């Protein structure tokens, strides 16, 4: 029986390294930093961009969650607040809420 346990431990894959990220705030944006990429979320407009080694990989243009006024004018949706908990960022916008889950190789929306 003890040989069986040792064999299972010998062929089992090593434990995955713990993933971590940090969030930096500025007046213009939130920035999520990981070992492999940087995600920037502007405070005006629902948008994001992803950079790796200083190179732009992905750029999602701003969308507006607030319908235009009767005059036809609209203003960009603003990020009101965010919460970083349990490996997820919850972004509260005027008129919308979304959750981002950063991982080692990308981010789920």
C-alpha positions in Angstrom: 0.0 0.0 0.0 2.8 2.5 0.9 4.5 1.7 -2.5 1.3 2.7 -4.2 1.1 6.0 -2.5 4.8 6.8 -3.3 4.2 5.9 -7.0 1.2 8.2 -7.2 3.2 11.0 -5.7 6.1 10.4 -8.1 3.9 10.5 -11.2 1.5 13.3 -10.1 2.1 16.6 -11.8 3.7 19.3 -9.7 1.4 21.8 -8.0 0.6 24.8 -10.2 2.3 28.0 -9.1 0.0 30.5 -7.4 -1.1 33.3 -9.8 -1.0 36.8 -8.6 -1.7 40.3 -9.9 -1.7 43.8 -8.7 -4.1 46.7 -9.3 -2.8 50.3 -9.6 -5.2 53.3 -9.6 -4.6 56.6 -11.3 -7.1 59.5 -12.0 -7.3 58.3 -15.6 -7.3 54.4 -15.3 -7.0 51.2 -13.4 -4.0 49.1 -14.4 -3.9 45.3 -13.7 -0.3 44.1 -13.7 0.6 40.4 -14.1 3.9 38.6 -14.8 2.9 38.3 -18.5 0.7 41.2 -19.4 -0.7 44.6 -18.4 -4.4 45.4 -18.6 -5.5 49.0 -18.7 -9.1 50.0 -18.0 -9.9 53.8 -18.5 -12.2 55.5 -16.0 -14.2 57.1 -18.9 -15.8 54.7 -21.3 -16.1 51.0 -21.0 -12.9 50.0 -22.7 -9.7 48.1 -22.1 -6.3 47.5 -23.7 -3.8 44.7 -23.1 0.0 45.1 -23.5 2.8 42.6 -23.2 6.4 43.8 -23.1 5.3 47.3 -24.1 3.5 46.1 -27.2 -0.2 46.6 -27.7 -1.9 43.1 -28.1 -5.6 44.0 -27.9 -7.5 47.2 -27.8 -11.3 47.2 -27.1 -12.7 50.6 -28.0 -15.0 52.4 -25.5 -18.7 51.6 -25.5 -21.4 53.5 -23.7 -23.8 51.9 -21.3 -25.9 55.0 -20.9 -28.4 55.7 -23.6 -28.1 59.1 -25.4 -30.2 62.0 -24.1 -33.2 63.1 -26.1 -31.0 65.7 -27.7 -28.9 62.9 -29.2 -25.9 63.9 -27.1 -24.2 61.3 -24.9 -21.3 61.3 -22.5 -18.9 58.4 -21.9 -19.9 55.9 -19.2 -17.8 56.5 -16.1 -16.2 53.9 -13.8 -17.8 54.7 -10.4 -15.9 52.1 -8.3 -14.2 48.7 -8.4 -13.8 45.9 -5.9 -10.8 43.4 -6.0 -11.8 40.2 -4.2 -11.3 36.5 -4.5 -9.3 36.7 -7.8 -11.9 38.9 -9.5 -12.3 42.6 -10.2 -15.9 43.9 -10.1 -16.2 47.1 -12.1 -19.2 49.3 -11.3 -20.0 51.7 -14.1 -22.9 54.2 -14.5 -25.5 51.9 -15.9 -23.6 48.6 -15.9 -21.5 46.2 -13.9 -18.9 43.7 -15.1 -16.5 41.3 -13.6 -13.0 40.5 -14.8 -11.0 37.4 -13.8 -7.3 37.9 -14.6 -5.4 34.6 -15.1 -1.8 33.8 -16.1 -2.5 33.9 -19.8 -5.5 36.2 -20.1 -8.5 37.7 -18.6 -12.1 36.4 -18.6 -14.9 39.0 -18.8 
